[in-house]
Amino acid sequence: MPGTELFGKEEQKEIDDVMRTGILFRYNHDQLRAGIWKAKAFEAEVKNLTGARYAHAVSSGSAAVSAALASCGIGAGDEVIVPPFTYVATIEAVLLAGALPVFAEIDETLCLSAAGIEKALSPRTKAVCLVHMCGGMADMVSIMPLIQKHNLILVEDAGQAFGASYKGISVGLFGKAGCYSFDFFKIATAGEGGVLVTNEEKIYKLADAYCDHGHDHKGNNRGMEQHPVIGFNYRISELHAAIGTAQTRRVPEIIQRNRINKSLLTNLLSDLPDIAFSKLPDPDGDSATFLNLLLPDIPKAKATADQFDKAGLSGFNYWYINMYHFINQWNHIKQLKTAARLPIAITGTPQDYQNLALPKSQQVIGRLISFSIRCTWSREEIEHLADGIKYCMLNSLPG
Ligand SMILES: *Cc1c(COP(=O)(O)O)cnc(C)c1O
């Protein structure tokens, strides 16, 4: 959790600014707030870091995905290609939008592949929700031509890739809209929070209204503002935005430190037989929040994860069995267990969710073990971890 590793007086100062005025609400109250606008400051920091033309801060990364889908015109009955490896919020957002998730294959980038997307296309495909996983990025050079060729809408869930880029362009800015999460586990945290980015004014304005009950935010009489569209409350509070502002300023330093620590750990493991890593289409754009090991096969990966547990190693994820990140454990989605009926219950599912064949994704995630990189690690801690990983990998026999 790199963001929370560097928590200090900078965050405190931003919070104190808000507490002095007592204006916890992001809009209006121009006199009382004495020039303190933390949601706007947070958005400015995100624009500065990513190069986005527009940014809109919201209450969570999940809310940002919902707002992105809505603002891009993705809704009832639209087929949206999604990966089977993501935080489950991506799939929830598509379903709650009334749209229909179509699962496609990922590859060793841990993200949807162009081949996977192509295979999942149908005449009803409206959009692709591309998720940049584990601090890295998808292979944009092969994906973008496909998006253009088929005239698809690209929405990027960069929930766990804030600060990552592909050939100098921030992930989140390749499509119509992109999303970052600032929950407690991300490279920068606001406690809870998310940011939608876009280069299109029209998308930004729609998102701005959608996330605040349709308010057009014109004038200074909130109760008399126009409501061009139906929206909901996905607003961020000034307190959360204050923390997000301070944390976003730390991201360049966090990435720099992460990269040093990740490359040291990688080098220390390089003499292991059979060691392989996930593919980074642009290594220079890595936010380096994870070191992703690819074991030779699934039994070996399972045995190794067990060994890591037994040896008391912490900070790793074997996503294959994780309840929230991989489709194998999403029975509630496959069986459409909803609190109340969703449009998909009426239209029907675009695929047989109970019998999906995603052999490539199964192989990749079955072999994947990810270690969180800490930016505050000392050299000794990294060496100790590398020794632990080596010991376990050399001593784990499948079965
Ligand atoms: C964390 C995350 C989200 C959700 O963000 P929250 O802020 O927790 O709602 C969405 N997508 C991905 C890929 C994430 O990692």
PDBQT file of the ligand as one rigid body, heavy atoms in Angstrom, charges set to zero:
ROOT
HETATM    1  C1  LIG A 401      -9.702  -0.738  -6.795  1.00  0.00    +0.000 C 
HETATM    2  C2  LIG A 401     -10.286  -0.969  -8.126  1.00  0.00    +0.000 A 
HETATM    3  C3  LIG A 401     -11.560  -0.516  -8.468  1.00  0.00    +0.000 A 
HETATM    4  C4  LIG A 401     -12.526   0.056  -7.475  1.00  0.00    +0.000 C 
HETATM    5  O1  LIG A 401     -12.090   1.131  -6.795  1.00  0.00    +0.000 OA
HETATM    6  P1  LIG A 401     -12.771   1.558  -5.414  1.00  0.00    +0.000 P 
HETATM    7  O2  LIG A 401     -12.190   2.902  -5.187  1.00  0.00    +0.000 OA
HETATM    8  O3  LIG A 401     -12.359   0.558  -4.370  1.00  0.00    +0.000 OA
HETATM    9  O4  LIG A 401     -14.232   1.587  -5.622  1.00  0.00    +0.000 OA
HETATM   10  C5  LIG A 401     -12.001  -0.687  -9.774  1.00  0.00    +0.000 A 
HETATM   11  N1  LIG A 401     -11.241  -1.302 -10.682  1.00  0.00    +0.000 NA
HETATM   12  C6  LIG A 401     -10.011  -1.776 -10.385  1.00  0.00    +0.000 A 
HETATM   13  C7  LIG A 401      -9.205  -2.432 -11.454  1.00  0.00    +0.000 C 
HETATM   14  C8  LIG A 401      -9.500  -1.637  -9.093  1.00  0.00    +0.000 A 
HETATM   15  O5  LIG A 401      -8.311  -2.152  -8.797  1.00  0.00    +0.000 OA
ENDROOT
TORSDOF 0
